Amino acid sequence: MITSNSVLDFLQPELDNMIKEAKETALKNVKEKLILNFESILYEQAMNQLSSRPLAKEVQVTEPFQYRSSQAISGAHKKVYLYGITEVAADHFVSQGNFDGIADGTKVFTLIHKNLLAVISEVSPEDFNEGKIPELAEKREWLEDKTERHQKVISLLMGKYAVIPMGFCSLYPSQDQLRIFLEENYHDLIEQLTNIHNKTEWGLKLYLNEELFKQFLQEKDESINNLMNEMSLNQTGKGYLPKKRLANRIEKKAFDIAEEVHRRLCRFSAGAILNKLPPKEVGGKGERMILNGAYLLEKNKEDNFFETVKWLEETEGPRGFVFEITGPWPCYNFCRVSSTGT
């Protein structure tokens, strides 16, 4: 007869091995976490020491700059403006760059959290607050100046490093609050930086000249030609339904081509997103926008993408399609950050 004790004795060697393996795994995980924490602490200490050392004699500085280490403490009355999040390797580049901040008379500096580098500056809560910013944004000169400063910092960073760009006026009450955000989203931010490493964003907008496309279809598409003939035979006031069917048929064919354009470009992209189209009457070029795509391309490997755009333009251009490509841009469409700031 099998008893519980005999079963326990039979399984005891396996239980002992499982306990041993679990202990080893736990110790390994703890060790890895300790290593990460010690790396962060040692790096910050090293950067503080470097900041206190004089520059080597052979280094020529043409403009004065103020080095702000990751441990710089903001005044209690200042808010933190976040431009973007990048890799720790960019710390020296930012600190040496003497970049102008978004507020007059301020400079950009950094805050390090583990393997993340937040690129920030200080702003006055009197000038940057939820109540005042919408009012100031109505002033075109103010808005253009501030958005240009914001974008300039991000552009300088993306020329050398992967950067998660933050939206205009991403504000935090303090550096401590920003650190909380970085800690809560740490793994997601690291993953996003890895995904966009050595990549840039390009945009492609496809516009349709409807009259030119209609003429092309009338010549090349029998079903469209028949519908147009049907319309011409109808008496005044009796052609609504054929006219509606014609418009729907042309629209479907146009969007089928736009879908094929997007599908072809996806082949040479590390990522692709279709953005919302503006209303039909808002095209910006006199034509209707039927594709608003964003594409993530690896640096120095964009040739296939651009050659495909050129081929599509030569093929579809005579039919009424207008291609507009822009970039490189910061990877706004491929970075999703749920900010806990203002």
Protein Blocks (a to p, Z undefined) as FASTA:
>chain_A
ZZfklmmmmmmmmmmmmmmmmmmmmmmmmmmmmmmmmmmmmmmmmmmmmmmpccdfklcc
fbdcddddfkbccdfkbccddfbdcdfklmmmmmmnopacfbehiacddddehjaccddd
dddfklmcfklmmmmmmpmklmmmmmmmmmmmmmmmmmmpccddddehiacfbfklmmmm
mmmmmmmmmmmmmmmgoiacddddddddfklmmmmmmmmmmklmmmmmmmmmpcghilmm
mmmmmmmmmmmmmmmmmmmmmmmmmmmccbdcddddddfklnonopacfbdcdddddehi
lmmmmmmmmmmmmmmmmnopacddeddddfkklcccddfbZZ
